[in-house]
Amino acid sequence: MRFLLRQGILWQDFAELAKETFVEIARAEYGIDGRPTNNSRVAMLTGLSRREVARVRDVLLETGPQDEERSV
């Protein structure tokens, strides 16, 4: 957190990045039979609402695949 504060990262930016990462990993790695997980299951796994999961999923789909550094 000290690093983020020194770099000028705001809470809102950090929170959005965390949500995107939670949703991205939950969809990709916790699906059934290798398919992406549905919004209800992602909501259950992450604690986000289904509405928020859908919003974040749409953001992820608009931006396309993320580079390897971001996924780590």
C-alpha positions in Angstrom: 0.0 0.0 0.0 2.9 2.4 0.7 4.1 1.8 -2.9 0.6 2.6 -4.3 0.4 5.8 -2.2 3.8 6.9 -3.3 2.9 6.3 -6.9 -0.3 8.4 -6.5 -2.7 5.5 -7.0 -6.1 6.5 -5.7 -8.4 4.2 -3.8 -10.9 4.2 -6.6 -8.3 3.1 -9.1 -7.1 0.3 -6.8 -10.6 -0.9 -6.1 -11.5 -1.0 -9.7 -8.3 -2.9 -10.6 -9.0 -5.4 -7.8 -12.6 -5.9 -9.0 -11.4 -6.5 -12.5 -8.8 -8.9 -11.4 -11.3 -10.8 -9.2 -13.8 -11.1 -12.0 -11.2 -12.0 -14.6 -9.7 -14.8 -12.5 -13.0 -16.2 -11.3 -14.4 -16.3 -14.9 -11.3 -17.9 -16.4 -10.2 -20.4 -13.7 -13.4 -21.4 -11.8 -15.7 -22.4 -14.7 -17.2 -25.8 -15.2 -15.7 -27.9 -18.0 -13.2 -25.3 -19.0 -15.8 -22.7 -19.9 -16.0 -19.2 -18.3 -18.0 -19.0 -15.1 -21.4 -17.3 -15.3 -22.1 -14.0 -13.5 -24.0 -15.6 -10.6 -21.1 -17.9 -9.7 -18.6 -15.1 -10.1 -20.7 -13.0 -7.7 -20.8 -15.8 -5.2 -17.1 -16.4 -5.4 -16.1 -12.7 -5.2 -18.7 -11.2 -3.0 -19.6 -8.7 -5.7 -23.2 -8.2 -6.7 -24.3 -9.8 -10.0 -24.9 -6.3 -11.4 -21.4 -5.2 -10.5 -20.0 -8.5 -12.0 -21.8 -7.8 -15.2 -20.5 -4.2 -15.3 -16.9 -5.3 -14.7 -17.2 -8.2 -17.2 -18.4 -5.7 -19.9 -15.4 -3.4 -19.1 -13.1 -6.4 -19.5 -14.7 -7.5 -22.7 -14.4 -3.9 -24.1 -10.7 -3.7 -23.3 -9.9 -7.2 -24.6 -7.3 -9.6 -23.3 -4.9 -8.2 -20.8 -1.1 -8.5 -21.0 0.7 -11.1 -18.9 2.0 -8.6 -16.3 -1.5 -7.5 -15.4 -2.7 -11.1 -14.9 -0.1 -11.9 -12.4 
